[in-house]
Amino acid sequence: MTGMTAARSPLPSADRPQPGLRERKKIKTREAIRAATYALVREQGYDATTVEQIAERAEVSPSTVFRYFPTKEDIVLTDEYDPIILAEIRERPADEPWTDTLRYVLHRAVQLGTSEDQEVSRLRTHLMVQVPAVRSRMMESMSATGRMLCQAIGERTGRDPDGLEVRVYAMSLIGGLMETSMYWAENDHRDDFTSLIDRALDVMEHGLPNENR
């Protein structure tokens, strides 16, 4: 979701069925391609890293890389969190305030992603700031996550997921999360990312604070 996390594995749940063998192989291949990409980017930079090099390092063919990720930017940005976050939202108590649900699920996503590999989380957000192609692709991918949130909001509130108010709220949230990720990277990841997420959600819920923080 908006490049927040390393996104190596879905949010765990004892009630959620484990993936089958075929899906596990797909996950393993995706992770191998991502790991190869991150390693090459660290060694030689993003622009110098080619899909052919990624394929060779991951021990797959270039066509396999493109089958999983349509562009090189997608390797950095694509994760499996959108459907998992939607499932987590659906599992929350029906009478829980929407803002509490959102805060809980985002905390869970951030906790899992950053705890698995903080270096990868920092690299991804740095690339969002430093590489125009990555940032542009992120803007394109926001619409899919926004539609997912519209669906979740509609289910929880009974509103039309295609209604203007729901769409504006969902895309404002996605844009805010993207800006939070970029702010984190621009400030050398000094701040606690979960605290930044809370600050962003506070603005969404209450508007700008009276004093600059």
C-alpha positions as CSV (number, residue, x, y, z in Angstrom):
1,M,0.0,0.0,0.0
2,T,1.6,3.2,-1.3
3,G,5.1,1.8,-0.7
4,M,4.8,1.9,3.0
5,T,6.3,-1.5,3.7
6,A,8.6,-4.1,2.5
7,A,5.6,-6.3,1.8
8,R,7.3,-9.7,2.0
9,S,4.4,-11.6,3.4
10,P,0.7,-11.0,4.2
11,L,-0.6,-10.0,7.6
12,P,-0.8,-13.3,9.5
13,S,-4.1,-14.6,10.8
14,A,-4.8,-17.9,12.4
15,D,-8.2,-18.0,10.7
16,R,-6.9,-17.3,7.2
17,P,-6.2,-20.4,5.1
18,Q,-2.5,-20.9,4.1
19,P,-1.6,-20.6,0.4
20,G,-1.3,-23.8,-1.6
21,L,1.9,-25.1,-3.2
22,R,1.4,-23.2,-6.5
23,E,0.8,-19.9,-4.7
24,R,3.8,-20.5,-2.5
25,K,6.0,-21.0,-5.5
26,K,4.7,-17.8,-7.0
27,I,5.4,-15.9,-3.8
28,K,8.9,-17.4,-3.7
29,T,9.5,-16.2,-7.3
30,R,8.2,-12.7,-6.6
31,E,10.4,-12.5,-3.5
32,A,13.5,-13.7,-5.4
33,I,12.9,-11.1,-8.1
34,R,12.5,-8.3,-5.4
35,A,15.5,-9.4,-3.5
36,A,17.7,-9.5,-6.7
37,T,16.4,-6.0,-7.6
38,Y,17.1,-4.5,-4.1
39,A,20.6,-6.1,-4.1
40,L,21.5,-4.7,-7.5
41,V,20.1,-1.3,-6.7
42,R,22.3,-1.1,-3.6
43,E,25.4,-2.2,-5.6
44,Q,25.0,0.0,-8.7
45,G,22.0,2.3,-8.4
46,Y,18.5,2.1,-9.8
47,D,19.1,3.5,-13.3
48,A,22.1,1.1,-13.9
49,T,20.0,-1.9,-13.0
50,T,18.4,-3.7,-15.9
51,V,15.7,-6.3,-16.1
52,E,18.2,-8.7,-17.6
53,Q,20.5,-8.4,-14.6
54,I,17.6,-8.8,-12.3
55,A,16.6,-12.0,-14.1
56,E,20.1,-13.4,-14.0
57,R,20.5,-12.7,-10.2
58,A,17.0,-14.2,-9.4
59,E,17.7,-17.2,-11.7
60,V,14.7,-16.7,-13.8
61,S,14.1,-15.5,-17.4
62,P,13.5,-11.9,-18.3
63,S,10.0,-12.9,-19.5
64,T,9.3,-14.3,-16.0
65,V,10.2,-11.0,-14.5
66,F,7.8,-9.2,-16.8
67,R,5.1,-11.8,-16.1
68,Y,5.2,-10.9,-12.4
69,F,6.0,-7.2,-12.8
70,P,5.1,-5.3,-16.0
71,T,7.8,-2.6,-15.4
72,K,11.0,-2.3,-13.4
73,E,9.2,0.3,-11.2
74,D,6.6,-2.3,-10.3
75,I,9.2,-4.5,-8.7
76,V,9.9,-1.7,-6.2
77,L,6.3,-0.7,-5.7
78,T,4.1,-3.8,-6.1
79,D,3.1,-5.7,-3.0
80,E,0.3,-8.1,-1.8
81,Y,-1.1,-5.8,0.9
82,D,-4.2,-4.3,-0.7
83,P,-6.4,-7.4,-0.6
84,I,-4.9,-8.4,2.8
85,I,-5.7,-5.0,4.2
86,L,-9.2,-5.2,2.8
87,A,-9.6,-8.6,4.5
88,E,-8.3,-7.2,7.8
89,I,-10.8,-4.3,7.6
90,R,-13.6,-6.8,7.1
91,E,-12.6,-8.8,10.1
92,R,-12.8,-5.8,12.5
93,P,-15.9,-5.5,14.7
94,A,-18.8,-4.0,12.7
95,D,-19.5,-1.4,15.4
96,E,-15.9,-0.2,15.7
97,P,-15.5,3.5,14.5
98,W,-14.1,3.6,11.0
99,T,-11.1,5.7,12.1
100,D,-10.2,3.2,14.8
101,T,-10.4,0.4,12.2
102,L,-8.2,2.3,9.8
103,R,-5.6,3.1,12.5
104,Y,-5.4,-0.5,13.7
105,V,-5.0,-2.0,10.2
106,L,-2.3,0.5,9.2
107,H,-0.4,0.0,12.4
108,R,-0.5,-3.8,11.7
109,A,0.8,-3.3,8.1
110,V,3.5,-0.9,9.1
111,Q,4.6,-3.1,12.0
112,L,4.9,-6.2,9.9
113,G,6.6,-4.6,6.9
114,T,9.2,-2.5,8.8
115,S,10.0,-5.2,11.3
116,E,10.9,-7.8,8.5
117,D,13.4,-5.6,6.7
118,Q,13.8,-2.0,7.7
119,E,16.6,-1.5,5.2
120,V,14.3,-2.5,2.3
121,S,11.5,-0.2,3.6
122,R,14.0,2.7,3.6
123,L,15.3,1.8,0.2
124,R,11.8,1.7,-1.3
125,T,10.9,5.1,0.1
126,H,14.2,6.6,-0.9
127,L,13.6,5.5,-4.5
128,M,10.1,7.1,-4.4
129,V,11.8,10.4,-3.6
130,Q,14.9,10.1,-5.8
131,V,13.7,8.4,-9.0
132,P,11.0,10.2,-11.0
133,A,9.9,7.0,-12.8
134,V,9.2,5.3,-9.5
135,R,7.3,8.3,-8.2
136,S,5.3,8.5,-11.4
137,R,4.4,4.8,-11.3
138,M,3.4,5.2,-7.7
139,M,0.9,7.9,-8.7
140,E,-0.6,5.6,-11.3
141,S,-0.9,2.7,-8.9
142,M,-2.7,4.9,-6.3
143,S,-6.0,4.6,-8.2
144,A,-6.2,0.8,-7.6
145,T,-5.6,1.2,-3.9
146,G,-8.1,4.0,-3.8
147,R,-10.8,1.8,-5.4
148,M,-10.1,-0.9,-2.8
149,L,-10.5,1.7,0.0
150,C,-13.8,3.0,-1.6
151,Q,-15.1,-0.6,-1.5
152,A,-14.1,-1.0,2.2
153,I,-15.6,2.3,3.2
154,G,-18.8,1.5,1.3
155,E,-19.1,-1.8,3.1
156,R,-18.5,-0.3,6.5
157,T,-20.6,2.8,6.2
158,G,-23.3,1.8,3.8
159,R,-22.4,4.6,1.5
160,D,-22.1,4.3,-2.3
161,P,-18.5,3.3,-2.9
162,D,-18.7,5.2,-6.2
163,G,-20.1,8.3,-4.5
164,L,-18.1,11.5,-4.8
165,E,-17.6,11.9,-1.0
166,V,-16.3,8.4,-0.6
167,R,-13.9,8.7,-3.6
168,V,-12.6,12.0,-2.4
169,Y,-12.0,10.7,1.1
170,A,-10.3,7.5,-0.1
171,M,-8.0,9.3,-2.5
172,S,-7.2,12.0,0.1
173,L,-6.2,9.2,2.5
174,I,-4.0,7.4,-0.2
175,G,-2.3,10.7,-1.1
176,G,-1.7,11.5,2.5
177,L,-0.1,8.1,3.1
178,M,2.1,8.6,0.1
179,E,3.2,12.0,1.3
180,T,3.9,10.5,4.7
181,S,6.2,7.9,3.1
182,M,8.0,10.6,1.2
183,Y,8.4,12.8,4.2
184,W,9.9,9.9,6.1
185,A,12.5,9.4,3.4
186,E,13.2,13.1,2.9
187,N,14.0,13.3,6.6
188,D,16.4,10.4,6.5
189,H,13.9,8.1,8.3
190,R,14.7,9.7,11.6
191,D,11.1,9.7,12.8
192,D,9.1,6.6,13.9
193,F,7.0,5.7,10.9
194,T,4.0,4.6,12.9
195,S,4.0,8.0,14.7
196,L,4.0,9.7,11.3
197,I,1.1,7.6,10.2
198,D,-0.8,8.6,13.3
199,R,-0.1,12.3,12.6
200,A,-1.4,11.9,9.1
201,L,-4.6,10.2,10.3
202,D,-5.1,12.9,12.9
203,V,-5.0,15.5,10.1
204,M,-7.5,13.5,8.1
205,E,-9.8,13.2,11.1
206,H,-9.5,16.7,12.6
207,G,-7.9,18.9,10.0
208,L,-4.7,21.0,10.5
209,P,-3.6,21.5,14.1
210,N,-3.6,25.0,15.6
211,E,0.1,25.1,15.9
212,N,2.9,23.8,13.6
213,R,4.4,20.6,14.9
